[in-house]
Amino acid sequence: MRAVPFLFRRLTTVVLLPLLLNTGCEAATPSPELRWRFVGGTTLEQQTNAPALAGLLLHPASQALRPLLVTNLATLWWTKVAPNSSAPEQALASARGLIPDLLDGLSLGETAVTPQGRREFAIALPLPPDRAEVWQSSWSNFFTLARGNQAHPKVSYQQGWVLAVSDESILDIRQTRKELATIPAEASTALRLEVGTPLPVALLKVLVTDGVVKSELKVQTVGAQPTKPKAWEIPDVIRFPFVKFTAARETEPWLRQLPWMRDLPGGAVPSQFFLWSQPSNSPFSPFQTYASARVERPTEFLRAAYQHLDAALHPTNRSIGLKLDFESNTNDAGFVIKGFPYVTPRFYPQKEDQRDFVTMGMFVPRVITNRIPPQVIEAISQTNLVYYDWEVTSQTAVQWNALSQVYEMGANHMPKTSPGSTWLTTSATNAPACLTEGTITGPHEVTFRRNSAIGLTSAEMSVLAAWLDWSGLKGRNLPAATTGMANPSSH
């Protein structure tokens, strides 16, 4: 059985899903929302330029996830085609018959939105005649079940290539073939994704070269980027050593897209954010992960966070029997969440040299005297750098898995070992350091570049694992925290 191409999973879960959920269309003709070219999982498994990636794809835990991945993608596809109806098993079976070709082999495609808000699909891929016949029947069956008499799917097979469109009255076969042919095939590029029109709002390239996976994501922003970011204000609570360190500045325009932060007054939304994980040999080492944010008005921020968590979590917790006890610790609106096994998450204000922060953690940070090394300070002090993330993926994957399991253990939702958690804790054992940097590269552009062994951070792997595991549980969906952060508003 071929392994799961997780680069495609990553894009589908972490990038494509949020953008698909938030894209609109006002044009008179269908508005393309994304285009892609993917070399396929089989090619990635056979390449020698990034051995750790090939090892991840061929890992037994990855192979065990494949049936679940195919089913989840089939269900997700249905929600994009017929969002207001439940998927019949016959439709899911048709989709499951097509998705393996998209995961394993070369494919080019695009999605577009009509003025009525209906999402249309076009996919081209080279296939042998027997697989082309499957596409002829399954593609038509899927869209007919979704749209009934309004369905006009079409599949063409010429010179060894299948071209499938969801509605031939909207996506002309000949014109669509020409448009897909313009997607460039670049050397060493495993995946190219363009999102948004007329110019890409985001352009992602994933290259497999020089023994590593190199990713570049260019994001066009609505608001103008500062010519020079504000100086870093690093909280003194951060101590070394750590196995993960994240620093971000100029974060307010991005965070204001979150509904519960949108109406907060100036200074109540974090302008800088830091996250770090400390290594430890204690039984609680997975929970030595902390975050701190620079906030000028921490009281307003913490009260809003309290209200948001209370409203979002309590109905769910009552229905599944997990009791969370929110209580304010001080007049400054710090609070703890009680009821989780092993840990007590704390959100509290912190003042350092007339600077206000909000710090979050499962425990009080360990008493360590070592400050952040000068080389780390130097690394984040690049003039136009606004995001920096370094981690030892093999170690932080274990930490993220433990953190994600806390809620599930308390809710008695997930078995002790699940396909996603097993994959997360076993397949990343050979993944060394991963570095991601985001810099301002234009008046309305931020570029994120990553060098890693497998292309994914431990946090991204954890989200993917959770999505796969939770999807089989009634009423559970992709965590909301992964959606809606693609295009910041103006300052």
RODO-2510 file (C-alpha; in nm, 4 decimals, decimal comma):
residues 491
     n   res          X          Y          Z
     1     m     0,0000     0,0000     0,0000
     2     r     0,1340     0,3426    -0,0897
     3     a     0,2053     0,5784     0,1978
     4     v     0,0265     0,9020     0,2756
     5     p     0,1737     1,2085     0,1008
     6     f     0,1615     1,4397     0,3998
     7     l     0,2673     1,7492     0,2082
     8     f    -0,0674     1,7263     0,0298
     9     r    -0,2400     1,6597     0,3649
    10     r    -0,0748     1,9597     0,5170
    11     l    -0,1974     2,1880     0,2401
    12     t    -0,5485     2,0426     0,2443
    13     t    -0,5833     2,0695     0,6221
    14     v    -0,3797     2,3715     0,7289
    15     v    -0,3943     2,5993     0,4195
    16     l    -0,6710     2,4956     0,1806
    17     l    -0,9472     2,4374     0,4359
    18     p    -0,9355     2,7841     0,5981
    19     l    -0,9257     2,9568     0,2581
    20     l    -1,2068     2,7462     0,1133
    21     l    -1,4238     2,8328     0,4106
    22     n    -1,3645     3,2060     0,3789
    23     t    -1,3551     3,2777     0,0056
    24     g    -1,6338     3,4742    -0,1606
    25     c    -1,7159     3,5748    -0,5175
    26     e    -1,8840     3,8771    -0,6688
    27     a    -1,7653     3,8477    -1,0287
    28     a    -1,9996     3,7841    -1,3212
    29     t    -1,8050     3,4710    -1,4163
    30     p    -1,6604     3,1957    -1,1962
    31     s    -1,3754     3,3335    -0,9897
    32     p    -1,0787     3,0949    -0,9523
    33     e    -0,9860     3,0594    -0,5859
    34     l    -0,6918     2,8187    -0,6048
    35     r    -0,4718     2,6296    -0,8498
    36     w    -0,2200     2,3557    -0,7780
    37     r     0,0372     2,1239    -0,9276
    38     f     0,1433     1,8254    -0,7140
    39     v     0,3997     1,5655    -0,8215
    40     g     0,2360     1,2904    -0,6171
    41     g     0,3249     1,0805    -0,3187
    42     t     0,4818     0,8007    -0,5217
    43     t     0,7403     1,0402    -0,6645
    44     l     0,8185     1,1710    -0,3161
    45     e     0,8583     0,8188    -0,1802
    46     q     1,1110     0,7349    -0,4502
    47     q     1,3209     1,0523    -0,4374
    48     t     1,6604     1,0560    -0,2653
    49     n     1,6982     1,4298    -0,2107
    50     a     1,5161     1,4265     0,1249
    51     p     1,5523     1,0827     0,2853
    52     a     1,3710     1,1782     0,6059
    53     l     1,0635     1,2777     0,4023
    54     a     1,0692     0,9507     0,2115
    55     g     1,1031     0,7681     0,5434
    56     l     0,8003     0,9529     0,6793
    57     l     0,5876     0,8628     0,3793
    58     l     0,6924     0,4971     0,3897
    59     h     0,6617     0,4628     0,7666
    60     p     0,4145     0,1900     0,8767
    61     a     0,2246     0,4441     1,0864
    62     s     0,1782     0,6587     0,7741
    63     q     0,0509     0,3634     0,5780
    64     a    -0,1951     0,2808     0,8548
    65     l    -0,3456     0,6285     0,8209
    66     r    -0,4164     0,6018     0,4499
    67     p    -0,7720     0,4572     0,4621
    68     l    -0,8738     0,7150     0,7218
    69     l    -0,7190     0,9963     0,5189
    70     v    -0,9027     0,8919     0,2021
    71     t    -1,2360     0,8743     0,3860
    72     n    -1,1824     1,2123     0,5514
    73     l    -1,0923     1,3796     0,2234
    74     a    -1,3982     1,2253     0,0564
    75     t    -1,6199     1,3712     0,3290
    76     l    -1,4460     1,7084     0,3097
    77     w    -1,4923     1,7140    -0,0680
    78     w    -1,8651     1,6539    -0,0286
    79     t    -1,8966     1,9479     0,2123
    80     k    -1,7491     2,1746    -0,0548
    81     v    -1,9804     2,0472    -0,3293
    82     a    -2,3028     2,0076    -0,1267
    83     p    -2,2445     2,1953     0,2006
    84     n    -2,6026     2,1710     0,3273
    85     s    -2,6596     1,7982     0,2947
    86     s    -2,5254     1,4752     0,4383
    87     a    -2,3077     1,2637     0,2129
    88     p    -2,4664     0,9345     0,1052
    89     e    -2,2390     0,6326     0,1204
    90     q    -2,2596     0,5905    -0,2579
    91     a    -2,1142     0,9390    -0,3094
    92     l    -1,8373     0,8805    -0,0567
    93     a    -1,7555     0,5515    -0,2260
    94     s    -1,7213     0,7312    -0,5589
    95     a    -1,4921     0,9937    -0,4053
    96     r    -1,2830     0,7286    -0,2309
    97     g    -1,2307     0,5670    -0,5692
    98     l    -1,0782     0,8879    -0,7099
    99     i    -0,8745     1,0340    -0,4244
   100     p    -0,5896     0,7762    -0,4332
   101     d    -0,4954     0,8973    -0,7811
   102     l    -0,4710     1,2522    -0,6467
   103     l    -0,2599     1,1439    -0,3506
   104     d    -0,0199     0,9205    -0,5388
   105     g     0,0328     1,0677    -0,8849
   106     l     0,0874     1,3925    -1,0713
   107     s    -0,2150     1,6210    -1,0721
   108     l    -0,3047     1,9744    -1,1769
   109     g    -0,6246     2,1420    -1,0725
   110     e    -0,8229     2,4466    -0,9819
   111     t    -1,1369     2,5420    -0,7935
   112     a    -1,3618     2,8349    -0,8767
   113     v    -1,6691     2,9967    -0,7213
   114     t    -1,9745     3,1042    -0,9205
   115     p    -2,1710     3,4261    -0,8482
   116     q    -2,4258     3,2045    -0,6704
   117     g    -2,1557     3,0729    -0,4401
   118     r    -2,1318     2,7242    -0,5909
   119     r    -1,7839     2,5750    -0,5948
   120     e    -1,6639     2,4165    -0,9201
   121     f    -1,3687     2,1821    -0,9715
   122     a    -1,1318     2,1010    -1,2570
   123     i    -0,8639     1,8309    -1,2306
   124     a    -0,6153     1,6986    -1,4858
   125     l    -0,3929     1,3952    -1,4308
   126     p    -0,2153     1,1306    -1,6420
   127     l    -0,3778     0,7875    -1,6038
   128     p    -0,3917     0,4513    -1,7820
   129     p    -0,7152     0,3587    -1,9622
   130     d    -0,8528     0,1437    -1,6805
   131     r    -0,8227     0,4267    -1,4297
   132     a    -0,9697     0,6714    -1,6824
   133     e    -1,2809     0,4532    -1,6949
   134     v    -1,3110     0,4745    -1,3166
   135     w    -1,2957     0,8523    -1,3377
   136     q    -1,5600     0,8566    -1,6103
   137     s    -1,8117     0,6794    -1,3875
   138     s    -1,7178     0,7884    -1,0336
   139     w    -1,6744     1,1588    -1,1123
   140     s    -2,0144     1,1810    -1,2790
   141     n    -2,1793     0,9752    -1,0051
   142     f    -2,0384     1,1952    -0,7280
   143     f    -2,1611     1,5243    -0,8734
   144     t    -2,4958     1,3814    -0,9847
   145     l    -2,5656     1,2631    -0,6304
   146     a    -2,4651     1,6043    -0,4979
   147     r    -2,6560     1,8232    -0,7449
   148     g    -2,9210     1,6111    -0,9078
   149     n    -3,0674     1,7613    -1,2250
   150     q    -2,8383     2,0628    -1,1926
   151     a    -2,5278     1,8477    -1,2364
   152     h    -2,3335     1,8683    -1,5649
   153     p    -2,0065     1,6867    -1,4926
   154     k    -1,7731     1,6008    -1,7783
   155     v    -1,4653     1,3778    -1,8102
   156     s    -1,2390     1,3888    -2,1151
   157     y    -0,9567     1,1414    -2,1893
   158     q    -0,6968     1,2421    -2,4479
   159     q    -0,3368     1,1300    -2,4999
   160     g    -0,3228     0,9548    -2,1664
   161     w    -0,4604     1,2492    -1,9665
   162     v    -0,7912     1,2690    -1,7810
   163     l    -0,9522     1,6130    -1,7554
   164     a    -1,2544     1,6242    -1,5262
   165     v    -1,4742     1,9299    -1,4703
   166     s    -1,7655     1,9504    -1,2297
   167     d    -1,9903     2,1447    -1,4682
   168     e    -1,9069     2,1661    -1,8371
   169     s    -2,1586     2,4480    -1,8857
   170     i    -1,9429     2,6639    -1,6579
   171     l    -1,5917     2,5252    -1,7091
   172     d    -1,5361     2,4726    -2,0790
   173     i    -1,3196     2,1650    -2,1356
   174     r    -1,0926     2,3209    -2,3995
   175     q    -1,0420     2,6479    -2,2159
   176     t    -0,9861     2,4721    -1,8839
   177     r    -0,7231     2,2469    -2,0413
   178     k    -0,5354     2,5554    -2,1641
   179     e    -0,5567     2,7245    -1,8246
   180     l    -0,4246     2,4230    -1,6356
   181     a    -0,1415     2,3863    -1,8853
   182     t    -0,0132     2,7310    -1,7796
   183     i     0,0685     2,6095    -1,4269
   184     p     0,4493     2,5920    -1,4396
   185     a     0,6424     2,2710    -1,3742
   186     e     0,9473     2,3940    -1,1834
   187     a     1,2578     2,1874    -1,1124
   188     s     1,2572     2,0080    -0,7742
   189     t     0,9150     2,1550    -0,6898
   190     a     0,6957     1,8930    -0,5264
   191     l     0,3959     2,1202    -0,4797
   192     r     0,2915     2,4589    -0,6148
   193     l    -0,0249     2,6223    -0,4863
   194     e    -0,1748     2,9566    -0,5880
   195     v    -0,4616     3,0989    -0,3846
   196     g    -0,6733     3,4012    -0,4759
   197     t    -0,7306     3,6106    -0,7845
   198     p    -0,6447     3,8125    -0,9892
   199     l    -0,2997     3,7884    -0,8322
   200     p    -0,2243     3,5113    -0,5843
   201     v    -0,3162     3,6135    -0,2309
   202     a    -0,0814     3,3310    -0,1330
   203     l     0,1717     3,1350    -0,3351
   204     l     0,3275     2,8247    -0,1831
   205     k     0,6175     2,6270    -0,3281
   206     v     0,7528     2,3117    -0,1670
   207     l     1,0899     2,1971    -0,3026
   208     v     1,2689     1,8709    -0,2326
   209     t     1,6380     1,9433    -0,2836
   210     d     1,9823     1,9290    -0,1246
   211     g     1,8746     1,6641     0,1249
   212     v     1,5972     1,8770     0,2803
   213     v     1,2471     2,0064     0,2166
   214     k     1,2420     2,3784     0,1439
   215     s     0,9135     2,5675     0,1566
   216     e     0,8347     2,9225     0,0518
   217     l     0,4983     3,0864     0,1157
   218     k     0,4358     3,4393    -0,0129
   219     v     0,1299     3,6070     0,1398
   220     q    -0,0200     3,9285     0,0012
   221     t    -0,1625     4,1447     0,2795
   222     v    -0,4427     4,3999     0,2642
   223     g    -0,2710     4,6412     0,5009
   224     a     0,0668     4,7924     0,4230
   225     q     0,3569     4,6313     0,6035
   226     p     0,5795     4,8571     0,8164
   227     t     0,9052     4,9648     0,6586
   228     k     1,0731     4,8663     0,9845
   229     p     0,9061     4,6401     1,2439
   230     k     0,8954     4,7542     1,6045
   231     a     1,1840     4,6370     1,8205
   232     w     1,1465     4,3022     1,9942
   233     e     1,0199     4,3105     2,3532
   234     i     1,1178     3,9664     2,4799
   235     p     0,9731     3,8693     2,8194
   236     d     1,2275     3,7817     3,0855
   237     v     1,0321     3,4698     3,1814
   238     i     1,1774     3,2827     2,8800
   239     r     1,4685     3,0623     2,9801
   240     f     1,7143     2,8360     2,7988
   241     p     1,7517     2,5494     2,7128
   242     f     1,4468     2,4945     2,4959
   243     v     1,3538     2,2489     2,2215
   244     k     1,1187     2,4976     2,0545
   245     f     1,1232     2,8748     2,0319
   246     t     0,8773     3,0905     1,8385
   247     a     0,8770     3,4693     1,8144
   248     a     0,6377     3,6860     1,6135
   249     r     0,5933     4,0635     1,5938
   250     e     0,3487     4,2931     1,4129
   251     t     0,0847     4,0345     1,5069
   252     e    -0,2108     4,2647     1,5767
   253     p    -0,3400     4,2892     1,2140
   254     w    -0,3440     3,9077     1,1909
   255     l    -0,5018     3,8477     1,5314
   256     r    -0,7775     4,1045     1,4742
   257     q    -0,9268     3,8660     1,2198
   258     l    -1,0372     3,6463     1,5091
   259     p    -1,4003     3,7434     1,5870
   260     w    -1,3484     3,7753     1,9619
   261     m    -1,0503     4,0097     1,9128
   262     r    -1,1992     4,2199     1,6357
   263     d    -1,3692     4,4762     1,8604
   264     l    -1,1057     4,4981     2,1337
   265     p    -0,9639     4,8496     2,1950
   266     g    -0,6174     4,9452     2,0805
   267     g    -0,3425     4,7887     2,2865
   268     a    -0,5621     4,4990     2,3978
   269     v    -0,4560     4,2773     2,1068
   270     p    -0,1051     4,1258     2,1308
   271     s     0,1570     4,3046     1,9227
   272     q     0,4214     4,0346     1,9802
   273     f     0,3945     3,6672     2,0659
   274     f     0,6429     3,4129     2,2023
   275     l     0,6180     3,0383     2,2558
   276     w     0,8807     2,8027     2,3945
   277     s     0,9133     2,4436     2,5160
   278     q     1,1614     2,3375     2,7793
   279     p     1,3214     1,9930     2,7844
   280     s     1,2872     1,7908     3,1032
   281     n     1,3385     1,4399     3,2288
   282     s     1,0394     1,4608     3,4612
   283     p     0,7100     1,2769     3,3927
   284     f     0,5562     1,6148     3,3138
   285     s     0,8103     1,7119     3,0474
   286     p     0,5492     1,7117     2,7655
   287     f     0,3669     1,9936     2,9424
   288     q     0,6628     2,2309     2,9765
   289     t     0,5300     2,4469     2,6926
   290     y     0,4546     2,8135     2,7519
   291     a     0,3424     3,1240     2,5659
   292     s     0,3703     3,4943     2,6389
   293     a     0,2272     3,7911     2,4504
   294     r     0,3121     4,1604     2,4635
   295     v    -0,0157     4,3352     2,5445
   296     e    -0,0470     4,6964     2,6540
   297     r    -0,3919     4,6380     2,8045
   298     p    -0,3765     4,2845     2,9454
   299     t    -0,6945     4,3176     3,1530
   300     e    -0,9131     4,3750     2,8462
   301     f    -0,7435     4,0931     2,6599
   302     l    -0,7774     3,8421     2,9439
   303     r    -1,1420     3,9270     3,0082
   304     a    -1,2191     3,8794     2,6382
   305     a    -1,0269     3,5502     2,6338
   306     y    -1,2142     3,4352     2,9455
   307     q    -1,5523     3,5129     2,7913
   308     h    -1,4592     3,3493     2,4616
   309     l    -1,3370     3,0272     2,6243
   310     d    -1,6331     3,0154     2,8592
   311     a    -1,8816     3,0497     2,5737
   312     a    -1,6973     2,8126     2,3408
   313     l    -1,6106     2,5309     2,5790
   314     h    -1,8839     2,5045     2,8372
   315     p    -2,1678     2,3748     2,6126
   316     t    -1,9409     2,1048     2,4716
   317     n    -1,8027     2,0112     2,8109
   318     r    -2,1488     1,9725     2,9613
   319     s    -2,2542     1,7416     2,6794
   320     i    -1,9549     1,5109     2,7176
   321     g    -1,9267     1,5245     3,0957
   322     l    -1,5958     1,7122     3,1271
   323     k    -1,6345     1,9873     3,3867
   324     l    -1,4232     2,2969     3,3385
   325     d    -1,4143     2,5424     3,6246
   326     f    -1,3225     2,8965     3,5209
   327     e    -1,2398     3,1283     3,8080
   328     s    -1,0719     3,4667     3,8206
   329     n    -0,7566     3,4688     4,0266
   330     t    -0,7171     3,8437     4,0693
   331     n    -0,8817     4,1726     3,9883
   332     d    -0,6579     4,1789     3,6812
   333     a    -0,8712     3,9037     3,5269
   334     g    -0,6154     3,6250     3,5282
   335     f    -0,7819     3,2854     3,5326
   336     v    -0,7204     2,9126     3,5467
   337     i    -0,9019     2,6231     3,3832
   338     k    -0,9696     2,3364     3,6213
   339     g    -1,0826     1,9858     3,5445
   340     f    -0,8131     1,8675     3,3058
   341     p    -0,6123     1,5616     3,4089
   342     y    -0,2564     1,6316     3,5275
   343     v    -0,2473     2,0010     3,4362
   344     t    -0,4095     2,3337     3,5234
   345     p    -0,3795     2,5849     3,2392
   346     r    -0,3112     2,9351     3,3678
   347     f    -0,3610     3,2707     3,1935
   348     y    -0,2224     3,5607     3,3925
   349     p    -0,0927     3,9171     3,3498
   350     q     0,2760     3,9827     3,4042
   351     k     0,4627     4,3137     3,4285
   352     e     0,8330     4,3516     3,3527
   353     d     1,0047     4,6912     3,3603
   354     q     0,6805     4,8779     3,2906
   355     r     0,5985     4,6381     3,0072
   356     d     0,2791     4,4315     3,0237
   357     f     0,2530     4,0718     2,9076
   358     v     0,0013     3,7896     2,9236
   359     t     0,1608     3,4534     2,9989
   360     m     0,0005     3,1123     2,9489
   361     g     0,1162     2,7682     3,0594
   362     m     0,0166     2,4334     3,2047
   363     f     0,2516     2,4867     3,4992
   364     v     0,4466     2,7729     3,6491
   365     p     0,7654     2,7973     3,4366
   366     r     1,0599     2,6025     3,5764
   367     v     1,3205     2,8026     3,7648
   368     i     1,6158     2,8172     3,5239
   369     t     1,8795     3,0890     3,5352
   370     n     1,9985     3,0625     3,1737
   371     r     1,8745     3,3460     2,9557
   372     i     1,8188     3,3267     2,5811
   373     p     2,1564     3,2753     2,4072
   374     p     2,2968     3,5744     2,2135
   375     q     2,2908     3,3770     1,8880
   376     v     1,9111     3,3417     1,9155
   377     i     1,8717     3,7150     1,9791
   378     e     2,0927     3,7807     1,6773
   379     a     1,8911     3,5409     1,4608
   380     i     1,5599     3,7177     1,5288
   381     s     1,7086     4,0668     1,4986
   382     q     1,7105     4,0721     1,1180
   383     t     1,5642     4,4048     1,0072
   384     n     1,2571     4,2800     0,8224
   385     l     1,1997     3,9557     1,0141
   386     v     0,8544     3,9313     1,1763
   387     y     0,8331     3,5557     1,2455
   388     y     1,0886     3,3031     1,3690
   389     d     1,0278     2,9414     1,4642
   390     w     1,2958     2,6860     1,5533
   391     e     1,2325     2,3412     1,6944
   392     v     1,3668     1,9900     1,7351
   393     t     1,0712     1,8236     1,5668
   394     s     1,1342     1,4740     1,7014
   395     q     1,1073     1,6028     2,0603
   396     t     0,8325     1,8617     2,0236
   397     a     0,6082     1,6160     1,8374
   398     v     0,5872     1,4132     2,1584
   399     q     0,5009     1,7284     2,3529
   400     w     0,2263     1,8387     2,1158
   401     n     0,0781     1,4904     2,1176
   402     a     0,0617     1,4930     2,4989
   403     l    -0,0974     1,8383     2,5009
   404     s    -0,3600     1,7375     2,2447
   405     q    -0,4449     1,4272     2,4448
   406     v    -0,5195     1,6161     2,7678
   407     y    -0,8674     1,7235     2,6598
   408     e    -0,9462     1,3880     2,5047
   409     m    -0,8435     1,1957     2,8154
   410     g    -1,0624     1,4147     3,0328
   411     a    -1,3523     1,3815     2,7901
   412     n    -1,3007     1,0065     2,7526
   413     h    -1,3255     1,0561     2,3770
   414     m    -1,0166     0,9032     2,2263
   415     p    -0,8653     0,5584     2,2812
   416     k    -0,5260     0,5416     2,4492
   417     t    -0,3668     0,4837     2,1102
   418     s    -0,5203     0,6247     1,7933
   419     p    -0,3928     0,6218     1,4357
   420     g    -0,3134     0,9927     1,4436
   421     s    -0,1346     0,9958     1,7776
   422     t     0,0591     0,6800     1,6892
   423     w     0,1752     0,8401     1,3668
   424     l     0,2688     1,1641     1,5439
   425     t     0,4831     0,9989     1,8095
   426     t     0,6560     0,7366     1,5933
   427     s     0,7018     0,8765     1,2445
   428     a     0,8812     1,1980     1,3453
   429     t     1,1560     1,0273     1,5468
   430     n     1,4160     1,0980     1,2759
   431     a     1,3160     1,4611     1,2181
   432     p     1,5899     1,7000     1,3395
   433     a     1,5688     2,0774     1,3636
   434     c     1,3158     2,2735     1,1579
   435     l     1,3560     2,6470     1,0958
   436     t     1,0854     2,8807     0,9640
   437     e     1,1396     3,2531     0,9097
   438     g     0,8917     3,5166     0,7958
   439     t     1,0158     3,8458     0,6531
   440     i     0,8576     4,1538     0,5015
   441     t     0,9480     4,1354     0,1316
   442     g     0,7246     4,4104    -0,0073
   443     p     0,4831     4,6892     0,0888
   444     h     0,2010     4,4318     0,0965
   445     e     0,3905     4,1046     0,1139
   446     v     0,5276     3,8707     0,3810
   447     t     0,7366     3,5678     0,2778
   448     f     0,7767     3,2611     0,4965
   449     r     1,0703     3,0293     0,4231
   450     r     1,1351     2,6939     0,5864
   451     n     1,4184     2,4418     0,5873
   452     s     1,3295     2,1073     0,7392
   453     a     1,3733     1,7344     0,7007
   454     i     1,0067     1,6466     0,6430
   455     g     0,8384     1,9761     0,5508
   456     l     0,6172     1,9933     0,8601
   457     t     0,6496     2,1356     1,2087
   458     s     0,5404     1,9293     1,5073
   459     a     0,2410     2,1608     1,5627
   460     e     0,1221     2,1074     1,2038
   461     m     0,1632     1,7331     1,2426
   462     s    -0,0399     1,7483     1,5635
   463     v    -0,3243     1,9371     1,3935
   464     l    -0,3316     1,6855     1,1088
   465     a    -0,3298     1,3924     1,3490
   466     a    -0,6115     1,5461     1,5514
   467     w    -0,8174     1,6132     1,2387
   468     l    -0,7914     1,2515     1,1330
   469     d    -0,8701     1,1132     1,4772
   470     w    -1,1490     1,3558     1,5671
   471     s    -1,3319     1,3259     1,2366
   472     g    -1,4699     0,9876     1,3384
   473     l    -1,6200     1,1295     1,6575
   474     k    -1,9715     1,2650     1,6451
   475     g    -1,9830     1,6418     1,6394
   476     r    -1,6076     1,6926     1,6151
   477     n    -1,4450     1,8978     1,3415
   478     l    -1,1110     2,0535     1,2568
   479     p    -1,0111     2,2805     1,5471
   480     a    -1,1323     2,6346     1,4868
   481     a    -0,7939     2,7793     1,5781
   482     t    -0,6556     2,6657     1,2432
   483     t    -0,8953     2,8744     1,0354
   484     g    -0,9152     3,2315     0,9167
   485     m    -0,5609     3,3729     0,9358
   486     a    -0,4665     3,4128     0,5713
   487     n    -0,4916     3,7814     0,4954
   488     p    -0,4492     4,0476     0,7655
   489     s    -0,6455     4,3697     0,7568
   490     s    -0,4839     4,7091     0,7440
   491     h    -0,3066     4,8597     1,0425
***
